[in-house]
Amino acid sequence: MRADTESLNAQFERAFYNRRLPAWGLHNQTVIVLMAALAQNAWARHTWQRAIDRQQSPPQIAA
């Protein structure tokens, strides 16, 4: 769990300008972190679903 947390924190540092969240105040920063986590989860689900679809589709035969 610690490695995952450190990885997420490193991604935040690389993603945000000057290694700072673009919001002031606890509530605004919380919203930004939650939205970033939602975006990451949405991307992970998208790639997982594409892998499942590729596994279930019949192989294509070149003509």
Backbone bond lengths (Angstrom), bond angles and torsions (degrees), N, CA, C in turn:
res aa  C-N    CA-C-N  psi(-1)  N-CA   C-N-CA  omega(-1)  CA-C   N-CA-C  phi
1 M - - - 1.458 - - 1.530 110.91 -
2 R 1.308 117.08 -37.63 1.465 119.13 -178.10 1.528 111.04 -63.58
3 A 1.332 116.95 -41.73 1.466 119.86 -179.94 1.528 110.48 -62.39
4 D 1.323 117.46 -39.34 1.464 120.95 178.07 1.526 111.07 -63.64
5 T 1.316 116.28 -42.17 1.459 120.64 -179.98 1.522 110.78 -65.23
6 E 1.326 116.64 -44.05 1.462 119.68 178.97 1.521 110.99 -65.20
7 S 1.317 117.25 -36.61 1.462 120.97 177.85 1.529 110.49 -64.03
8 L 1.324 117.01 -44.09 1.465 120.74 178.64 1.525 110.88 -63.37
9 N 1.330 116.96 -42.26 1.462 120.13 177.97 1.528 111.00 -63.15
10 A 1.317 118.10 -39.12 1.463 121.26 178.05 1.528 110.45 -65.11
11 Q 1.326 117.06 -38.19 1.467 120.32 177.23 1.527 110.88 -64.22
12 F 1.315 117.60 -40.26 1.463 121.09 177.38 1.532 110.36 -62.55
13 E 1.327 116.67 -43.67 1.463 119.73 -179.14 1.518 111.21 -62.53
14 R 1.332 117.97 -38.87 1.456 120.96 179.12 1.527 111.66 -73.44
15 A 1.318 117.21 -31.75 1.466 121.05 -173.34 1.531 112.91 -79.31
16 F 1.301 117.83 -33.70 1.448 119.79 -173.40 1.525 111.10 -98.28
17 Y 1.305 114.32 143.41 1.465 122.39 -177.76 1.522 111.13 -58.21
18 N 1.304 115.90 131.11 1.463 123.17 174.67 1.529 112.18 57.82
19 R 1.337 115.18 26.72 1.475 121.69 177.59 1.530 113.11 58.76
20 R 1.308 116.14 33.06 1.471 120.58 178.37 1.526 109.44 -132.29
21 L 1.314 115.67 144.80 1.456 119.92 175.02 1.526 108.90 -68.45
22 P 1.327 117.48 138.05 1.472 119.60 -178.33 1.529 112.62 -81.83
23 A 1.318 116.91 49.65 1.470 120.23 179.86 1.527 108.88 -155.82
24 W 1.299 115.06 147.57 1.454 120.73 175.97 1.514 108.54 -108.55
25 G 1.291 115.16 138.99 1.452 120.08 177.58 1.517 111.90 99.35
26 L 1.293 114.47 148.69 1.458 121.54 -176.42 1.526 112.23 -61.12
27 H 1.317 118.08 -45.11 1.461 121.18 -176.62 1.528 111.54 -66.38
28 N 1.319 117.05 -42.22 1.458 120.21 179.46 1.527 111.44 -65.90
29 Q 1.326 117.40 -41.31 1.459 120.73 178.08 1.522 111.15 -65.75
30 T 1.315 116.98 -37.89 1.457 120.59 177.90 1.527 111.00 -62.31
31 V 1.318 116.71 -42.15 1.464 120.91 179.06 1.523 110.23 -62.69
32 I 1.319 117.45 -42.66 1.464 120.22 -179.23 1.522 110.75 -64.78
33 V 1.321 117.73 -43.13 1.468 120.59 179.21 1.525 110.31 -64.76
34 L 1.322 118.07 -41.63 1.466 120.83 178.21 1.525 111.65 -64.17
35 M 1.316 116.95 -41.28 1.471 120.02 178.90 1.526 110.90 -66.34
36 A 1.319 117.45 -38.67 1.466 120.31 177.21 1.530 110.31 -64.79
37 A 1.322 117.50 -40.17 1.464 120.74 177.85 1.529 110.68 -65.87
38 L 1.332 117.44 -40.44 1.466 120.65 176.66 1.523 111.46 -62.46
39 A 1.313 116.74 -41.27 1.461 120.24 179.01 1.525 110.80 -64.42
40 Q 1.318 116.72 -42.21 1.465 120.14 178.86 1.526 110.75 -64.93
41 N 1.314 117.84 -41.84 1.457 121.06 178.32 1.527 111.55 -66.13
42 A 1.326 117.26 -37.92 1.462 120.49 178.42 1.522 110.34 -64.54
43 W 1.330 116.99 -41.86 1.465 119.94 178.88 1.530 110.85 -65.92
44 A 1.326 117.37 -41.53 1.461 120.69 178.71 1.531 110.66 -63.09
45 R 1.321 117.67 -41.06 1.466 120.33 178.74 1.525 110.75 -66.61
46 H 1.319 116.70 -38.46 1.464 120.51 178.65 1.532 110.82 -61.56
47 T 1.326 116.82 -47.87 1.464 119.05 -179.33 1.518 111.30 -67.07
48 W 1.326 117.59 -36.05 1.465 120.89 177.48 1.527 110.16 -64.65
49 Q 1.333 116.93 -43.72 1.466 120.61 -179.26 1.532 110.69 -65.11
50 R 1.323 118.15 -38.57 1.469 120.69 176.80 1.521 111.04 -63.13
51 A 1.328 117.71 -39.49 1.470 120.83 178.07 1.520 110.47 -64.82
52 I 1.326 117.75 -41.80 1.464 121.48 178.13 1.521 110.01 -63.46
53 D 1.333 117.79 -44.47 1.466 121.30 179.87 1.525 111.13 -61.31
54 R 1.337 117.19 -40.58 1.458 120.19 179.42 1.519 111.15 -66.02
55 Q 1.318 117.70 -36.11 1.466 121.17 179.97 1.524 111.24 -70.00
56 Q 1.331 117.48 -32.82 1.456 120.77 -175.93 1.516 113.54 -89.41
57 S 1.320 118.09 -15.60 1.465 119.04 -179.11 1.528 109.56 -79.50
58 P 1.353 115.47 146.28 1.468 118.45 179.30 1.533 110.11 -67.69
59 P 1.314 117.60 150.23 1.470 119.40 178.99 1.524 110.70 -65.87
60 Q 1.323 115.58 142.83 1.451 120.56 179.87 1.527 108.39 -92.00
61 I 1.336 114.19 135.10 1.456 120.19 -179.30 1.519 108.16 -101.50
62 A 1.321 115.73 127.19 1.472 120.45 179.62 1.525 109.10 -75.10
63 A 1.321 116.29 136.10 1.465 120.00 -178.73 1.501 112.00 -92.90
